[in-house]
Amino acid sequence: MTPGQLHIIIREEAAKYGFAAYGAARACKLDEDMVRLEKWLSRGFHADMGYMARNIQLREDPSLLLSGAKSVLCFLAPYKPAKYQDAELPQIAAYAYGEDYHKVIKDKLHLICKKIREYIPGMNARVFSDSAPVMERAWAAKAGLGFVGKSNFLISKTHGLHNLIGVIITDIETEYGEPVSNGCGSCTRCIESCPSGALTAPFSLDAGKCISYQTIESKKKREEEERLIPPSDYIFGCDICLKACPWSGRGEPTGWEEFKPLKIENSGRLITDLTTEEWEKMDRESFSTVFALSPLMRAGLEKIKNTIEYNSRKI
């Protein structure tokens, strides 16, 4: 089988499972990207995310994750909602409206690997989706799926910003894409829109000041970061800079049922309909039942309630 024939098979499988786009890059060391990462780490912009400073060599060299790696296959999983939450409700980042994307994406990537092995039985591969030391955005950019914007999002000129990235590292060869030109130009809307100043400069994010980090990853109570992070409308994640980007209008609403807002059993309502009062009255048992498949489990009910209380101070 030629690399071109394999490319067609993978592209068709990607479309079959609902991925917005597929591309591949030749496996190599990410020298330039590692320089940027090390500079970011040296400035302490990873805050308390110590794992970002671990396994640096694995992030740099895919052959350390899979011996004999030749290709990095990249897939865009679209999550753009048909409708955002009403503005007066506690806000959840759109990628978290549905099921936890880590498992959803990896399950589909395993199915694609299974199909490839029908043609190449001896293929070795590993699948990833934001759960291992893999620089998904860098690889997707190398594969030609988009460019990394000033907001640090991967931006597809066709499919916009509402995309999560899945990666297969494999020891087979296929056709490879070419990087696309950066489409930010002189625009700085993302930087200007950030209420906490987390986007310190183009392509530079201070995670410690990021609302998404504070509502998910940070182990501190919001009061401890009061001087850094102003109250906002978000209780999990943040879409402010994403929505500000002119490219965010690109792309169709997701067709993935897994990424559509989770339903609240026996109520006919969605998790995106929950009011502040309903969140405040929610107990752990109800939370665990409603959000069993949700990324919100990562934060937990106590942290979400703490964020809601902190956000109530917003003027």
N, C-alpha and C positions, 0 to 999 in steps of 0.2 A: 504494500500500500504506500502510495506517495504521500508526502507531507500535505500536498494540496487536497488529495482525496480525504485524508483524515480531518483536515480543517473543515471541509464541508459537512462531514458526519457530526463533528462536535458542534458546529454552528446550528445544525438542524436539531440536535438534541437540546441545545440551550434554548432554542425557540419553543420546542415542544414543552419544556418545563417552565416556560414563562419568563425566562431571563430577557431583559431588555436588550442586552448586547453581549457579545463574546469576542475576545481577542487573546492573543498569546504573545509572550515575550521569551526570548532566549534566556535560559538560566545563566546568571553571571553574578559577580560580586557587585553590590550596590555602593560603590565607592563614594560618589558624590552625595548620595542620600545619607550615607553614614556620617559624612562631615557635618551635614545640617543637623542630624539627630544628636550628635555629640555636642555641638554648640548649644542646642536647645537644652540638653541635659545639664551642661555646665552652668547655665544661667538659672537653674533650679525651676524651670518652667513646667516640670513634670509634677510639681507639688509633692503630695504624699504617695504618688504612684511609683513606688520603688521598683515594681516589676518592669517599668520602662527602661531602667538602667541595668537590668539583668539580661543575660543571654544575648549580649550585643553581637557576638560572632554569628549567632543563628540568624539574626535579623539581616546581617550583611551577606551571608552566603547560603543560598538554598540547598547546596549540596551537603550541608551539615544537617539539614532536616530530612533529606532523602539522598542516599548515596547514589551517585551517577545521574543526578538531576540534569535534564537537558532543556526542559520547557516549564514555563509558569503560565498556566491557563487561567484567564481571568473572566469573571462573569458579573454583570450588573443585575442585581435583584431590585426591581422597582417597588417602592412603597408609597408613592405619592397618593394622598387620600383624595377621595372624591369630594370631601368636604372637611374643612378644619372645624375644630370645636368652636362653639359660641364663645365670644371674647370674655364674657363675664364669668365663665367657669374656670376652675383650676386647670391650668394647661399642662398637657402631656406632649412631649415631642412626638411628631407624627410617626416616626419609625417604631414607636412603642405602643401604637394603638392596638396592634394585633399580638400574635404569638412571638415568643422569643426568636429572633432571627437567626441566632447562632445555630440552633438545631434545624430549623426549617431549611436554611440554605445548605447546610452540610448534608442533610438527607437527600436533597436533589443532586448535589455534586456526586454523591456515592452512586446514584442511579446513572449518571453520565459516565462515570468510571466503569460501571458494569457493562454499559453499551460498548464502550471503547474496547473492552476486553473480549468482546465477541469477535472483533477483528484482529486484536493484538493480545492474545491470551497471556503473554508473559509480562505485560505492562506492570510496572510498579508505580504507585502513586500515593500521595497523602492529600487530604482535603482540609481546608482551613476557612474560617470566617470569623475574624476578629477575636480569636481565642487562643492564639499562639504567637510567638515572636516572628511574625511575618509582616512585612511592610506592604500591605495590600494596595494602598493608594499609589505608591511608587511603581509597583508592578503593573497596575491597571493603566497608569500613564504611559509606561514603556510599551504596553500592548496596544496603545492607540485608542483606548476607550474614553479618554478625556484628558483634561489638564488639571493640575492642582492650582486652585484659585488663591487669592489673597486671604480668603477665609479658612484655607487649609482643607476645604472640601474638594473631592474629585468632581469636576464639572464636565458633563458630557454636552457637547454642542447640540446633540439631538435629543437626549433624554434628561437634561437638566441635572439637578442636584439630589433629587429624591431617590437615591440608589445606594444600596448596600453592596459590598463587594465579597464575592466568593472566589477562592483560589484553589487550584489543583496543581501541585508540584509533581511532575512526572519524569520518567526516564525515556520518554519517546520524543521524537521530533515532529514538528508540524510547521505550518506557515506562521510567520511572525508579523505583527503589526508595526506601524511606525508612530512615534509620538506626534501629537497634534500641537499646533501653535497655541500659546496662551491667549485666552480670550478676555482677560480682565481689562486690558488697556489702561486708561487713566482712572477707571471707576474705583471708588473706595467706599461704596455704600455699606458693605459688610462691616468695615472698621467703624464707620460713623454710627451705625445702628447699635453696636454692642453697648449696652447700658453700664457694664462693669469695667470696660476698658481692657478686656481680656485679649483682644486683638491689638497688641501693642504696636504693630507695624505690619505692612504687607507680608503675608506668609509666616507670621510670628504670633503664636498663641501662648499666653501665660495661663496654663490650666488652673492654677490656684485662684484666678479671678473669674473663671468661666462658670456660668450658671449651671451648665450641664454637669461639670465636675462636682460642683458644690451640692447638687441635688441627687447625685448618684454615687460618686466615688469617695468623696470626703467622709472621713469618720468623725469629724468634728460637728458639733451642733452649730446651726447657722449663726447663733448669737456670737460665737467665738470669731466669726469672720465678718462681723457686721461692718467694720470699717473698710473692708475690701469689697464686699458684695452687697449692692443695694437690694431691697426686696423686689420681687418681680411677680409675674402672674404664673410662672412655671413651678410645678411641683416635682417634675421628673424630666430631665433633659432640657433642651432649649432649641427653638427654631428661629430665633430672631434674626441672626445674620443670614441664615438660609433664605428666609422669606424676603430679605432686603435685596438679595442678588437678582439682577435682571435675568439671569439664566434660569431662575427657579420656575419660570412659567413653562419651560420646555418639559416634554414628557407627558404621557397619558396617566390617568389614575390607575393604580395597580389593579391587575387582574388576579393577583394572588389572594385567595380566600383567607390564607393564614395571616396576611398583613392588614386585613380589614378589621375595624374595631371589634373587640371581643364583646360578646353578648353577656348580659347579666341574666343568669338562669331564672326562669319563671317570672320575669318582669317585663319582657318585651323592650328593654332598654339596653343601651350600650355603655361601656365604661367611659366613653367620652361625653356622656350625659351627666355624670356625677357632679353634684353641687358641693360647695364648701361645707355646708351643713351635713350632707351625707358622708363626706369624707371624715368629718370630725366625729360622727357617731359610729363609724365603722369599727368592728372589733376584729381581732386577729383571725378568728375562725372564718368570718365572712370574707376577709381580705384573701386568705389562703385559698378559699373556694373560688372566688371570682377571678383572681389573678394567678391561678396555678400555672398557666402556660405563658404568662406575661413577663417581659423584661422588668416590670416594676417590682418583682420579687427580689431583685438585686438590691434595691434600696430598702425595702421593707416598710411596713406600715408606720412604725415609730418614727423613722426618719421623714417619711412623707408628711406625717402630722406635724412634726417639728418645723418643716419647711412651710406648711400652711400657716402655722402660728406666726412664723417670722414674716411671711408675706403679708399678713394682715396689717403690718405697720406701714405698708406702702401708702404714700400720700396721694 
